[in-house]
Amino acid sequence: MSLESQQAQAGKPNQATRRVMVGSVPMGGGAPVVVQSMLNAPADDVDANLAQISALAEAGCEVVRMAIPRRDCLDAFQAVCEASPLPVVADIHFDARIAIEAARRGAAKLRINPGNIGGWAKTDAVLDAAGEAGIPIRIGVNAGSLDGGIAALDEPLPRKLALSAEEYVRHCEDRGFRDLVVSAKAHDVMATVATYRLLARELPQVPLHIGITEAGTAFQGIIKSACGLGILLEEGIGDTLRISLTDDPVNEIRACWTLLAALDLRRRAPELISCPTCGRCQVDLIGLAKQVEERIATLRKPLKVAVMGCVVNGPGEAADADIGVACGDGVGIVFSQGKTVRKVDEADIVDALMEEIGRL
């Protein structure tokens, strides 16, 4: 994060929330916004879940969530927790007994839904189990599964979502349990934004997990999530995020890091700068840009890499890039730190660019 961004974030809501620990990952209290995703392999397949965790960790995931739909999946959950390089959150609906057992079997955090966990007595039993295990709980409210009494209120959806979360937070804190994270999601972007603004104002002490639920497939889901979460993060609302996609969870992680980098909050991989092409372009710029994007995706260098179609949008338009290429008639001029490095044929542009990136 740049100095300007650090100064801009000072005094914003996520700088003042209570810090909780999810395994070794700090969340809240001004800690970097945590990137997370959820496994979608069968809950009883240990090897498949561990393989997915490995891929997610490589992409930059910091916390991963695993559904436990049945009690006979608990052995697999425990085995995953024991071997996972990432903290594993147990995602529980309907059965408080599963949540209690998951806390005993290695969960780094529990996620419960107030709308279906089964009432206050069962909630209290879960709180006791989490307290004994020394792990936090996420109170995860969803628009589609609100408690019946709150759902029936004549109130806008954001107010209903916030009320449900507030009710559970008050209950937990009254019982002395404060290691809480809250989410309150809907698939409607602006309803979700309004909800989190309410939560940031009315529960300023509680870290917020932000996301647009059921956002859709990659194209629609990334756009919806970037709109909603971008607004919230710019306002300093949100201590951890998931971009929920009907897609490979690895793409959720790439989308999260791209969003955080675009807001100058966190950077991990290179940022690609490329022009939209026009009639002046004399190379296959779309193909070149896609190749470069794929090749730099796994790099751990927070660089700005430019792929420009012609001299009009060449080094001048990409002056703040660390390295890049400006293309001409079947050729490319590779530049680094604003200076020309070499001229190569179109077929050699990607390899030449990657070689120069390797020297930085």
Stockholm file with secondary structure:
# STOCKHOLM 1.0

chainA/1-360         MSLESQQAQAGKPNQATRRVMVGSVPMGGGAPVVVQSMLNAPADDVDANLAQISALAEAGCEVVRMAIPRRDCLDAFQAVCEASPLPVVADIHFDARIAIEAARRGAAKLRINPGNIGGWAKTDAVLDAAGEAGIPIRIGVNAGSLDGGIAALDEPLPRKLALSAEEYVRHCEDRGFRDLVVSAKAHDVMATVATYRLLARELPQVPLHIGITEAGTAFQGIIKSACGLGILLEEGIGDTLRISLTDDPVNEIRACWTLLAALDLRRRAPELISCPTCGRCQVDLIGLAKQVEERIATLRKPLKVAVMGCVVNGPGEAADADIGVACGDGVGIVFSQGKTVRKVDEADIVDALMEEIGRL
#=GR chainA/1-360 SS CCHHHHHHHTTSGGGSSCCEEETTEEESTTCCCEEEEECCSCTTCHHHHHHHHHHHHHHTCCEEEEECCSGGGHHHHHHHHHHCSSCEEEEECSCHHHHHHHHHTTCSEEEECTTTSCSHHHHHHHHHHHHHHTCCEEEEEEGGGCCHHHHTSSSCHHHHHHHHHHHHHHHHHHTTCCCEEEEEECSSHHHHHHHHHHHHHHCTTSCBEECCTTCCSHHHHHHHHHHHHHHHHHTTCCSEECCCCSSCHHHHHHHHHHHHHHTTSCCCSCEEEECCCCTTCCSCHHHHHHHHHHHHTTCCCCCEEEEESSSTTSTTTTTTCSEEEEECSSEEEEEETTEEEEEEEGGGHHHHHHHHHHHC
#=GC SS_cons         CCHHHHHHHTTSGGGSSCCEEETTEEESTTCCCEEEEECCSCTTCHHHHHHHHHHHHHHTCCEEEEECCSGGGHHHHHHHHHHCSSCEEEEECSCHHHHHHHHHTTCSEEEECTTTSCSHHHHHHHHHHHHHHTCCEEEEEEGGGCCHHHHTSSSCHHHHHHHHHHHHHHHHHHTTCCCEEEEEECSSHHHHHHHHHHHHHHCTTSCBEECCTTCCSHHHHHHHHHHHHHHHHHTTCCSEECCCCSSCHHHHHHHHHHHHHHTTSCCCSCEEEECCCCTTCCSCHHHHHHHHHHHHTTCCCCCEEEEESSSTTSTTTTTTCSEEEEECSSEEEEEETTEEEEEEEGGGHHHHHHHHHHHC
//
